[in-house]
Amino acid sequence: MTEPDFDVAVVGAGPAGSMAAMRLAQRNLSVVLVERGERPGEKNLSGGVLYPAPLADALPDFPRDPTPEAPWERRVVRHVTSSVRPDSVTSLDYEDAALLTTTGSAGSTAALPNAVTVLRARLDPWLAERAQEAGAFLMPGMRVDSLVTEPGPDGAPRVTGIRADGQDLRARVVVAADGVNSFLARGAGLRPDPAPRDLAVGVKAVLAMPAGRLEDRFGLEPGQGAAHALVGDVTAGVAGGAFLYTNRESLSFGVVLRLDALTRSGRSAHEVFEHALTHPRLRRWLAGAEVIEYGSHLVSESGHTGVGQVAFDGLVVAGDAAGLTINSGLVLRGMDLAITSGLLAGDAVAEAIEAGDASATGLHRYAAALQASTAGADMRTYARTPALFHRPGPYGPWGEAAERVLRGSFRLDGAPRRPLRHLAVQAVRRSGVGLRTWVGDAAALWRSV
Amino acid sequence: MSERTPVNLRLGTTRFVTDSQSHIDPSALRAGSPAARAVIAVCPAGVYREVGDRVLADAAACLECGACLAVAPDLGWHYPRGGTGVTFRQG
């Protein structure tokens, strides 16, 4: 083998790639961080809530306050999960001063917010700068077309570099942090293509709103933020949901639609987005807000079962490319898992190179570290939630039943009151789905949460 | 497709740098086929449309999410060349 151009080539300057590149450069390895946008973040889009504890553990200078330089928007102190029907909204509204801070594991995380809202055009360049400060060489505006492989001793392909613009760039190890589509690992036949039911398309708009109006509308103190998750008629019943997050002077609003359900629905993604954006029950938050950007991004919905193999001969896979997302039903995570996996990948790849073994065996320490981490434990804890969300209950029948029970309780129409238990039984009977489905929903809910 | 549909108005807020080479080749799709209906349904940018028995793609409006490829593996689709395509200023 010819001498490599770099010890490590990291593909993708998102949270996973930048954190991997930073750790590798801190270990005095030569690292190239290749990004297809002209500037990191240009190609990236997320709903927008980051749980920053793992990032602040790795970077103690992570800003605790929303100063102009801080790469985040608002501290999330209020989480609202709502079932939206054409005429009603039923919500779990959780606000807690304890969310202003989290203790984290390093002890140095005083006043670190539990969760912050982010816009990727600000977060991702900040992360990539940390990698550059550590000594990684950022190569922006370059699309990597494929992995360069050679047949290994056992016939399986061994990754020896990357190919971009017809040029080969050789590296001892490649870190594929190339996002949810992960063309690199799939193109080399190393990871399977996910099924449409394991993917959802996120369609998002950023809407401008002055800070004062935003705080009034969402019931917030200055600088504080809210995260709303909505399900039901907001997506016209298509499996998935909607989100509404507060930034400094804008809102992030979008829908997430499972590809199999969307294809069956007879509607298009932009029709469902339009339906959500103009939904009468959401007008109190969105009215008069002007769209300043429209975008989309795929989301992996398979949870733990979608992760699979993450270490190969000369290659590790991190972040969205490794399917690292969690939807617990209440909490949606991805960026914090990407950050953890990038940090662990950086450490493990450095150790493998120092030990002179960049084979799948040598790089297995990354897979082991990921499994042993809190991120790995959380992936396993919520391994069964995707099965719950494959059931139709969350997208219609549950919200309809809740509406019947609450309407029967609150709406005094002159008729004698019926006890809550009767209202509940009647709501289940009239729901249009059989008792067996309700029992199945209850069992899936119990197993998954 | 009218120029004034809601999706077109919203796409007007997003910045694009058009690649001189199209990164989408829909020639393997037939109009009316399940794959053609699926790519039209899942694309948030309304990139795909049917003309006669063909499927055409307006690659310049592509948001690069990859939803189309996930539902139609026969589609020719990859990211546009480095430095071109969608440029999110918010994300």
HADDOCK unambig.tbl for C-alpha pairs under 7 A between the chains (distance, minus, plus):
assign (segid A and resid 36 and name CA) (segid B and resid 82 and name CA) 4.70 0.50 0.50
assign (segid A and resid 36 and name CA) (segid B and resid 83 and name CA) 6.21 0.50 0.50
assign (segid A and resid 37 and name CA) (segid B and resid 82 and name CA) 6.27 0.50 0.50
assign (segid A and resid 37 and name CA) (segid B and resid 83 and name CA) 5.22 0.50 0.50
assign (segid A and resid 38 and name CA) (segid B and resid 83 and name CA) 4.96 0.50 0.50
assign (segid A and resid 42 and name CA) (segid B and resid 87 and name CA) 4.94 0.50 0.50
assign (segid A and resid 42 and name CA) (segid B and resid 88 and name CA) 4.71 0.50 0.50
assign (segid A and resid 42 and name CA) (segid B and resid 89 and name CA) 6.55 0.50 0.50
assign (segid A and resid 43 and name CA) (segid B and resid 86 and name CA) 6.81 0.50 0.50
assign (segid A and resid 43 and name CA) (segid B and resid 87 and name CA) 6.10 0.50 0.50
assign (segid A and resid 43 and name CA) (segid B and resid 88 and name CA) 6.13 0.50 0.50
assign (segid A and resid 44 and name CA) (segid B and resid 91 and name CA) 5.94 0.50 0.50
assign (segid A and resid 45 and name CA) (segid B and resid 91 and name CA) 4.19 0.50 0.50
assign (segid A and resid 46 and name CA) (segid B and resid 91 and name CA) 6.49 0.50 0.50
assign (segid A and resid 119 and name CA) (segid B and resid 90 and name CA) 5.61 0.50 0.50
assign (segid A and resid 119 and name CA) (segid B and resid 91 and name CA) 5.29 0.50 0.50
assign (segid A and resid 120 and name CA) (segid B and resid 90 and name CA) 6.35 0.50 0.50
assign (segid A and resid 120 and name CA) (segid B and resid 91 and name CA) 4.71 0.50 0.50
assign (segid A and resid 121 and name CA) (segid B and resid 88 and name CA) 6.84 0.50 0.50
assign (segid A and resid 121 and name CA) (segid B and resid 89 and name CA) 5.66 0.50 0.50
assign (segid A and resid 121 and name CA) (segid B and resid 90 and name CA) 5.10 0.50 0.50
assign (segid A and resid 121 and name CA) (segid B and resid 91 and name CA) 5.50 0.50 0.50
assign (segid A and resid 141 and name CA) (segid B and resid 82 and name CA) 4.44 0.50 0.50
assign (segid A and resid 141 and name CA) (segid B and resid 83 and name CA) 4.25 0.50 0.50
assign (segid A and resid 142 and name CA) (segid B and resid 82 and name CA) 4.24 0.50 0.50
assign (segid A and resid 142 and name CA) (segid B and resid 83 and name CA) 6.71 0.50 0.50
assign (segid A and resid 143 and name CA) (segid B and resid 81 and name CA) 5.85 0.50 0.50
assign (segid A and resid 143 and name CA) (segid B and resid 82 and name CA) 4.51 0.50 0.50
assign (segid A and resid 181 and name CA) (segid B and resid 66 and name CA) 6.69 0.50 0.50
assign (segid A and resid 196 and name CA) (segid B and resid 70 and name CA) 6.17 0.50 0.50
assign (segid A and resid 196 and name CA) (segid B and resid 71 and name CA) 6.11 0.50 0.50
assign (segid A and resid 201 and name CA) (segid B and resid 67 and name CA) 6.26 0.50 0.50
assign (segid A and resid 203 and name CA) (segid B and resid 44 and name CA) 6.52 0.50 0.50
assign (segid A and resid 259 and name CA) (segid B and resid 42 and name CA) 6.77 0.50 0.50
assign (segid A and resid 262 and name CA) (segid B and resid 42 and name CA) 6.77 0.50 0.50
assign (segid A and resid 263 and name CA) (segid B and resid 38 and name CA) 5.44 0.50 0.50
assign (segid A and resid 263 and name CA) (segid B and resid 41 and name CA) 5.93 0.50 0.50
assign (segid A and resid 263 and name CA) (segid B and resid 42 and name CA) 6.73 0.50 0.50
assign (segid A and resid 267 and name CA) (segid B and resid 41 and name CA) 6.20 0.50 0.50
assign (segid A and resid 268 and name CA) (segid B and resid 40 and name CA) 6.91 0.50 0.50
assign (segid A and resid 268 and name CA) (segid B and resid 41 and name CA) 3.99 0.50 0.50
assign (segid A and resid 268 and name CA) (segid B and resid 42 and name CA) 5.85 0.50 0.50
assign (segid A and resid 269 and name CA) (segid B and resid 41 and name CA) 6.00 0.50 0.50
assign (segid A and resid 269 and name CA) (segid B and resid 42 and name CA) 5.19 0.50 0.50
assign (segid A and resid 269 and name CA) (segid B and resid 43 and name CA) 6.17 0.50 0.50
assign (segid A and resid 269 and name CA) (segid B and resid 44 and name CA) 5.06 0.50 0.50
assign (segid A and resid 270 and name CA) (segid B and resid 7 and name CA) 6.50 0.50 0.50
assign (segid A and resid 270 and name CA) (segid B and resid 44 and name CA) 4.87 0.50 0.50
assign (segid A and resid 270 and name CA) (segid B and resid 45 and name CA) 6.98 0.50 0.50
assign (segid A and resid 291 and name CA) (segid B and resid 10 and name CA) 6.93 0.50 0.50
assign (segid A and resid 292 and name CA) (segid B and resid 13 and name CA) 5.49 0.50 0.50
assign (segid A and resid 293 and name CA) (segid B and resid 13 and name CA) 4.99 0.50 0.50
assign (segid A and resid 293 and name CA) (segid B and resid 14 and name CA) 5.10 0.50 0.50
assign (segid A and resid 294 and name CA) (segid B and resid 10 and name CA) 5.93 0.50 0.50
assign (segid A and resid 294 and name CA) (segid B and resid 11 and name CA) 5.96 0.50 0.50
assign (segid A and resid 294 and name CA) (segid B and resid 13 and name CA) 6.60 0.50 0.50
assign (segid A and resid 294 and name CA) (segid B and resid 14 and name CA) 5.83 0.50 0.50
assign (segid A and resid 295 and name CA) (segid B and resid 63 and name CA) 6.10 0.50 0.50
assign (segid A and resid 296 and name CA) (segid B and resid 44 and name CA) 6.87 0.50 0.50
assign (segid A and resid 296 and name CA) (segid B and resid 63 and name CA) 6.12 0.50 0.50
assign (segid A and resid 296 and name CA) (segid B and resid 65 and name CA) 5.80 0.50 0.50
assign (segid A and resid 297 and name CA) (segid B and resid 65 and name CA) 4.47 0.50 0.50
assign (segid A and resid 298 and name CA) (segid B and resid 65 and name CA) 5.51 0.50 0.50
assign (segid A and resid 298 and name CA) (segid B and resid 66 and name CA) 6.79 0.50 0.50
assign (segid A and resid 298 and name CA) (segid B and resid 67 and name CA) 6.42 0.50 0.50
